[in-house]
Amino acid sequence: MQLQFVDRLDTLPATAWDTQFSGDHPFIQHAYLSALERHGCVGPETGWRPCHLIARDGAQSPVAALPLYLKAHSYGEFVFDFSWANASRQLGQAYYPKLLCAIPFTPSVGPRLGGLSRAIRATMIGALREQLDISSVSSVHVLFAGDDDARLFRQDGWLERIDLQFQWFNQGDADFAGFVARLSSDKRKKILRERRRVAEAGIRFETRRGGQLSESEWMAVYALYANTYEERGQAPYLTPEFLLDYGRAENTPMRVILGYEGKRLVAAALTLQSGDTLYGRHWGAAEHYHSLHFECCYYQGIDLCLREGLRRYDAGTQGEHKLARGFVPVTTRSFHLLRDAQLSDAVDHFLQRERRAVEARRDELMHHSPYRRIDDPA
């Protein structure tokens, strides 16, 4: 195989990339990643320099691929290694640039190694490992790897980090009332009270496909999204041009949850639907309304899954408060190689302790399931 680094995914035919990845995970697809590049969400000026790795056979046909970025910082990753960067500086070593195999701004588990055989994917892992010897990067990181890829990285001896996300799983309820009926009494009352407060504020919701929104409607959605970042003094990750392109593209998986007070748009949540899964990613609101975030980002998404028979709602990273709202903890995995042996040993010992703590926390949370036991009173 011949290896090639590609700094613009648009130079590669979409089918040549997409056919390397099995399943229907939307974020790994050429359409999503190339739109991020075209519209300035990623690039050298943002600290996300694309350098995707492609493997070709003797006929120059792509046979493997993985999304890869040369990172000048650790923002937008959702697997936090800022303390590792600080430790590297204390050792007199530069931590940046580093190589990152991940989906920008997207803490969603999915395929990272593209290739139609296990042997080819293992070869790509070897190619990543070699970068520590032949390039100037301090480290290589693979974030939110799917189960098949995780097994390969683990077998190759990478440092493994785990964390928890909270996701909702469809148990076959006919509607939202059926879902909350399975919750313990206090959790059910909390959810119904939060939904009632939003309804009493006069806010109604509708869900539309991205292609159904006009340009002006998309710009209003973007203004709400950007407002959530501006309130924290940060620049938004996505650009309006990205939303106008990817969000309105034919067959886009974008589903937009819109909240109106009268005719005024006051809240919006961006989700993607692919296969049997709904992915919730970004949201924004014009003002602070009691419980609006829970309604727009959680309950409307659950409603959508129930209406359309979707199996799973991946509403993003972190947030133990989701447990009380019907979401359950699932384990996510990332893998890491560090050039400096002293730093690598220190990180390894830290990750061993962290894994034990995360596993214990998951067990504890599972004992506090929001769903009532059979013998619980309704």
Number of C-alpha atoms within 10 A of each C-alpha: 16 12 15 14 14 16 16 16 21 15 9 14 10 14 11 15 23 17 18 18 20 13 12 16 18 19 20 21 18 21 19 18 22 20 20 23 19 16 18 18 22 23 20 13 10 14 17 24 20 24 21 19 22 25 22 15 12 8 7 10 13 22 21 26 27 26 26 27 27 21 21 17 17 18 17 14 17 17 19 11 14 13 10 16 19 14 17 19 13 10 12 9 15 16 22 18 18 21 27 26 24 26 24 21 15 18 22 24 21 23 24 24 29 26 24 14 11 14 11 18 22 18 16 22 18 13 14 22 19 12 16 19 11 8 11 14 19 21 22 24 20 26 25 28 22 17 13 13 21 23 11 17 21 13 10 13 11 21 20 18 21 19 21 19 22 21 19 23 16 15 13 12 15 12 14 16 12 13 19 20 15 19 22 19 16 11 20 22 13 13 19 12 13 18 19 14 16 19 15 10 12 12 20 16 16 11 17 12 18 25 21 13 16 12 15 10 13 21 16 17 27 22 16 23 24 22 20 18 14 12 9 8 9 11 13 15 17 18 16 21 18 19 22 21 19 22 26 20 14 10 11 19 22 24 23 25 24 21 24 15 14 10 9 10 19 22 27 28 25 24 25 21 21 17 13 13 18 24 25 24 18 19 23 22 22 15 11 10 14 13 15 23 19 18 21 23 23 22 19 21 25 24 16 20 23 21 13 9 16 20 16 19 24 23 25 18 19 14 13 15 11 19 20 19 20 25 24 22 22 12 14 20 18 23 20 20 22 23 18 15 10 12 16 18 13 12 21 19 11 12 16 14 11 15 15 12 14 16 15 12 15 19 12 11 15 13 9 13 17 23 22 18 12 8 6 10 8 12
